Amino acid sequence: MEETSLFSINPTLIAQIINFLLLLLLLAKVAWKPLIQIIDERKAKIAADIDSAEQNRVAAAELKAEYQKHLAEARVEAQAIVEKAIKLADQTKDEILTAARAEHERLLKSAQEQIVRERQQALHEIRNEVVAISIAAAGKIISQNLNSDVNAKLVDDFIAKLDDKQGGLSC
């Protein structure tokens, strides 16, 4: 009888171990290195994508900050333009009002001067008419008989004519 040991060396077991080791060598040579290379490439690509995403995020944040800065500057500039336009409009309004007041004063003064001239001319014409009527009345009185009734009638006629002529004038 053969003795059985704890460890018995079986030729099948040795063949299986050798086959397993050869398979490991073959896989290490053929499959392991390309598999590790693919995994490393994938890791590098993922890391590059993460870096790129971070850079894009930082760039986007910078662009947003720059955009907000430009927007704030544009608002300030727009407000300045509006304030300048309001100031210019107020200044123009004041200039127009000043010019209108000056023109009003000039026209008023001109109208007053014309009224004074026309009044003086009307008074001058009335004086001339009064003188002419007085001369005519005096001529009639002198040429007529010195009868008191006739003289009174002539004076009354003279006054009536004078009243008629003055009634049409307003001073």
C-alpha contacts under 8 A as a table, 3 or more apart, distances in Angstrom:
res1	aa1	res2	aa2	distance
4	T	7	F	7.91
4	T	8	S	6.93
5	S	8	S	5.62
9	I	13	L	7.22
9	I	14	I	7.49
10	N	13	L	5.23
10	N	14	I	6.50
11	P	14	I	5.06
11	P	15	A	6.20
12	T	15	A	5.00
12	T	16	Q	6.08
13	L	16	Q	5.03
13	L	17	I	6.15
14	I	17	I	5.06
14	I	18	I	6.11
15	A	18	I	5.05
15	A	19	N	5.96
16	Q	19	N	4.96
16	Q	20	F	5.96
17	I	20	F	5.00
17	I	21	L	6.16
18	I	21	L	5.11
18	I	22	L	6.08
19	N	22	L	5.08
19	N	23	L	6.02
20	F	23	L	5.02
20	F	24	L	6.17
21	L	24	L	4.98
21	L	25	L	6.17
22	L	25	L	5.00
22	L	26	L	6.00
23	L	26	L	5.01
23	L	27	L	5.96
24	L	27	L	5.07
24	L	28	A	5.89
25	L	28	A	5.02
25	L	29	K	6.03
26	L	29	K	5.11
26	L	30	V	5.84
26	L	31	A	7.69
27	L	30	V	5.14
27	L	31	A	4.86
27	L	32	W	5.77
28	A	31	A	5.84
28	A	32	W	4.49
28	A	33	K	6.46
29	K	32	W	6.39
29	K	33	K	6.61
30	V	33	K	6.83
30	V	34	P	7.24
31	A	34	P	5.60
31	A	35	L	5.93
32	W	35	L	5.09
32	W	36	I	6.04
33	K	36	I	5.11
33	K	37	Q	5.96
34	P	37	Q	4.87
34	P	38	I	6.02
35	L	38	I	5.12
35	L	39	I	6.18
36	I	39	I	4.99
36	I	40	D	6.03
37	Q	40	D	5.02
37	Q	41	E	6.01
38	I	41	E	5.04
38	I	42	R	6.03
39	I	42	R	5.01
39	I	43	K	6.14
40	D	43	K	4.97
40	D	44	A	6.09
41	E	44	A	5.02
41	E	45	K	6.05
42	R	45	K	5.05
42	R	46	I	6.09
43	K	46	I	5.13
43	K	47	A	6.05
44	A	47	A	5.03
44	A	48	A	5.99
45	K	48	A	4.98
45	K	49	D	6.02
46	I	49	D	4.98
46	I	50	I	6.10
47	A	50	I	5.04
47	A	51	D	6.13
48	A	51	D	5.00
48	A	52	S	5.94
49	D	52	S	4.95
49	D	53	A	5.94
50	I	53	A	5.02
50	I	54	E	6.09
51	D	54	E	5.03
51	D	55	Q	6.07
52	S	55	Q	5.00
52	S	56	N	6.01
53	A	56	N	4.99
53	A	57	R	6.01
54	E	57	R	4.95
54	E	58	V	6.13
55	Q	58	V	5.05
55	Q	59	A	5.99
56	N	59	A	4.94
56	N	60	A	5.89
57	R	60	A	5.02
57	R	61	A	6.09
58	V	61	A	5.03
58	V	62	E	6.15
59	A	62	E	5.00
59	A	63	L	6.07
60	A	63	L	4.98
60	A	64	K	5.99
61	A	64	K	5.01
61	A	65	A	6.11
62	E	65	A	5.05
62	E	66	E	6.05
63	L	66	E	4.97
63	L	67	Y	5.90
64	K	67	Y	4.96
64	K	68	Q	6.06
65	A	68	Q	5.09
65	A	69	K	6.09
66	E	69	K	4.95
66	E	70	H	6.13
67	Y	70	H	5.09
67	Y	71	L	5.97
68	Q	71	L	4.91
68	Q	72	A	6.05
69	K	72	A	5.13
69	K	73	E	6.17
70	H	73	E	4.96
70	H	74	A	5.98
71	L	74	A	4.99
71	L	75	R	6.15
72	A	75	R	5.06
72	A	76	V	6.21
73	E	76	V	5.07
73	E	77	E	6.04
74	A	77	E	4.97
74	A	78	A	5.93
75	R	78	A	5.00
75	R	79	Q	6.04
76	V	79	Q	5.09
76	V	80	A	6.15
77	E	80	A	4.98
77	E	81	I	6.16
78	A	81	I	5.00
78	A	82	V	6.14
79	Q	82	V	5.05
79	Q	83	E	6.09
80	A	83	E	5.07
80	A	84	K	6.00
81	I	84	K	5.01
81	I	85	A	6.06
82	V	85	A	5.04
82	V	86	I	6.13
83	E	86	I	5.06
83	E	87	K	6.08
84	K	87	K	5.04
84	K	88	L	6.02
85	A	88	L	5.00
85	A	89	A	5.97
86	I	89	A	5.01
86	I	90	D	6.11
87	K	90	D	5.10
87	K	91	Q	6.10
88	L	91	Q	4.99
88	L	92	T	5.98
89	A	92	T	5.03
89	A	93	K	5.96
90	D	93	K	4.99
90	D	94	D	6.12
91	Q	94	D	5.09
91	Q	95	E	6.17
92	T	95	E	5.00
92	T	96	I	6.07
93	K	96	I	5.10
93	K	97	L	6.06
94	D	97	L	5.06
94	D	98	T	6.02
95	E	98	T	5.07
95	E	99	A	6.08
96	I	99	A	5.07
96	I	100	A	5.97
97	L	100	A	4.98
97	L	101	R	6.03
98	T	101	R	5.13
98	T	102	A	6.14
99	A	102	A	5.05
99	A	103	E	6.06
100	A	103	E	5.02
100	A	104	H	5.96
101	R	104	H	4.93
101	R	105	E	6.09
102	A	105	E	5.09
102	A	106	R	6.09
103	E	106	R	4.97
103	E	107	L	6.02
104	H	107	L	5.14
104	H	108	L	5.95
105	E	108	L	5.03
105	E	109	K	5.99
106	R	109	K	5.15
106	R	110	S	6.02
107	L	110	S	4.95
107	L	111	A	5.96
108	L	111	A	5.05
108	L	112	Q	6.05
109	K	112	Q	5.03
109	K	113	E	6.05
110	S	113	E	5.07
110	S	114	Q	6.10
111	A	114	Q	5.02
111	A	115	I	6.08
112	Q	115	I	5.02
112	Q	116	V	6.18
113	E	116	V	5.07
113	E	117	R	6.14
114	Q	117	R	4.97
114	Q	118	E	6.00
115	I	118	E	5.08
115	I	119	R	5.94
116	V	119	R	5.08
116	V	120	Q	6.08
117	R	120	Q	5.13
117	R	121	Q	6.07
118	E	121	Q	4.92
118	E	122	A	6.00
119	R	122	A	4.99
119	R	123	L	6.07
119	R	171	C	7.21
120	Q	123	L	5.05
120	Q	124	H	6.00
121	Q	124	H	4.96
121	Q	125	E	6.12
122	A	125	E	5.03
122	A	126	I	6.10
123	L	126	I	4.98
123	L	127	R	6.06
124	H	127	R	5.07
124	H	128	N	6.18
125	E	128	N	5.00
125	E	129	E	6.12
126	I	129	E	5.00
126	I	130	V	5.97
127	R	130	V	4.98
127	R	131	V	6.00
128	N	131	V	5.05
128	N	132	A	6.02
129	E	132	A	4.90
129	E	133	I	5.88
130	V	133	I	5.02
130	V	134	S	5.77
130	V	162	L	7.42
131	V	134	S	4.93
131	V	135	I	5.96
132	A	135	I	5.08
132	A	136	A	6.02
133	I	136	A	4.89
133	I	137	A	5.86
133	I	158	F	7.41
133	I	162	L	7.89
134	S	137	A	4.98
134	S	138	A	5.88
134	S	158	F	7.92
135	I	138	A	5.01
135	I	139	G	5.90
136	A	139	G	4.94
136	A	140	K	6.14
137	A	140	K	5.02
137	A	141	I	6.04
137	A	154	L	7.16
137	A	155	V	7.64
137	A	158	F	6.55
138	A	141	I	4.98
138	A	142	I	5.97
139	G	142	I	5.15
139	G	143	S	5.90
140	K	143	S	5.03
140	K	144	Q	5.97
140	K	154	L	7.78
141	I	144	Q	5.27
141	I	145	N	7.48
141	I	146	L	7.34
141	I	151	N	6.40
141	I	154	L	7.03
142	I	145	N	7.39
142	I	146	L	7.52
144	Q	147	N	7.91
144	Q	150	V	7.94
145	N	150	V	7.62
146	L	150	V	7.43
146	L	151	N	6.82
147	N	150	V	5.28
147	N	151	N	6.04
148	S	151	N	4.86
148	S	152	A	5.97
149	D	152	A	5.13
149	D	153	K	6.14
150	V	153	K	5.02
150	V	154	L	6.08
151	N	154	L	5.06
151	N	155	V	6.19
152	A	155	V	5.13
152	A	156	D	6.13
153	K	156	D	5.02
153	K	157	D	6.10
154	L	157	D	5.04
154	L	158	F	6.02
155	V	158	F	4.91
155	V	159	I	6.12
156	D	159	I	5.12
156	D	160	A	6.10
157	D	160	A	5.02
157	D	161	K	6.09
158	F	161	K	5.18
158	F	162	L	6.08
159	I	162	L	4.90
159	I	163	D	5.99
160	A	163	D	5.00
160	A	164	D	6.07
161	K	164	D	5.01
161	K	165	K	6.22
162	L	165	K	5.21
162	L	166	Q	6.12
163	D	166	Q	5.08
163	D	167	G	5.84
164	D	167	G	5.18
164	D	168	G	6.92
165	K	168	G	5.73
165	K	169	L	7.12
166	Q	169	L	5.14
166	Q	170	S	7.59
167	G	170	S	7.39
